[in-house]
């Protein structure tokens, strides 16, 4: 499991307490919100694959009788494999997978990428050109 010292619930950004448990509010939120997200994923997969027998067997609803560790393991597995399919988590999932992607804009538009070192270099270059023109 990825995260802090005691593990993390991916997407929800919940962390285990020292006793390897979630807070009761976090557990309820994970169970209730994951229910609708996983149902939506199952429906999409059934529409795509034709029948429920054809979908990935790892797509299962969280079992409220499982321990917090088991719930988080199941959820994190779903999140890692299908996090981009949940609109709520798509951006965070991409950030976790690919890191921060920066928009450098159009290379011709230097106003989008302000770099003081580059500006110093440009100023020095201009001075050299002026000196060459004089001499």
N, C-alpha and C positions, 0 to 999 in steps of 0.2 A: 504494500500500500504506500502511496505517495502522500506526502504531507508532513505535518508536524511530528513531534515526538511520538504521539499516540495514534497517528493515522488521520486521514481526511476523507470525508464524503465528497467525492468529486462533483462539481457543478453546484452543489448546495453550499459548499465551503463550511461544513460543520466539521468539528474536530472531536475526537474522543476525549473524554475526561481521563484523569489518572486511573480510574477504576475500569478502564476499557469499556465504558458505556457512553452512550449519547445522553444528553439531557432529555427528559421526557417530551418536552415541546419539540425538540429536533427530531426525535424518533417518530412522533405523530406526523410532523410535516413531511418527513421522508416517505412514510407509508402512504399518506393521502395524495401527495403530489406525484409521486412516482406511479401510482395506480393509473391516473389519467394519461400520463406520458407513455407508459408501457402499453396501455390499451390502444392509444393512437398508433404506436409503432407496430403493434400486432395487426391492426386493421390495414395499415399501409402495406405490410408484408403479405398479408392474405390477398389483397387486391393485386399486388405485383406477381405473386407466385401462384395464385389460383386456388389454393386450399390451405387450411391450417396445418395439414400434414407436411407440406412442403417448406414451411418456414424454419429458420434456425431454431434449434431446440434450446439454445442458451437464452432465448427471449422468454423470460418467465416473470410473472408478478412476484413481488416481494411477499414472503410469508411472514405474517405478524407473529407467528410462534417462534421464529428464528431468533437467535441472539443478535445483539447489535453488531458484533463482528461478522456474523454470517450475512446480515442484511447489507452491511457496507461492502462486503466482498462481492455479493451479487450485484448491487447497484453499480459499484465501480467498474465491474466487468461490462455491464451494459453501457455505461457512460463511455468507456474507452472504445467500444466497438460501434456504438450508434449515437454518440453525443452530438454529432453534427446533424442528425436528423431531428433533434429536438430544437425547435426555433429559439426557445428560451436559453439554451446553452450553446448554440452554434458558435458565437463569437469567442466565448471562453474556451470551448473545445479546440478551436483552431489555434488560439493563442497558446494553449497548453501543448499542442502537437507541434506547431511550427515556430513558436516564439513570437515576439513582437515584429510584425512586418511594418516597415516604415514606408510611407509614401514620399518618394523623393521628387515627385512631380515631373514636369517636362524638363529635360536636361538644358534646353535653351533658355528656360525661365530661371535665372539665378536668384530671384527674389524668394523662391520657395525653399532654398537651401542656404540659409545664412551661415556662413562659416568665417569667423574673424581671421583665421589663418589664411584662408583663401583670399580674402580682401586685402590683407597685408601683402601677400604675394603679388596680387594684381597691381597694387600701388607701386611696389618696387619695380615691377615689370614696366609700368608706364614711365617711371623715372629713367630706367635704362634706355628706353626708346627715345625719350627726350634728349638724353645725353648723346646718344648715337646720332640723332638728327643734327645736333649742333656741331659735331666734330667731324 
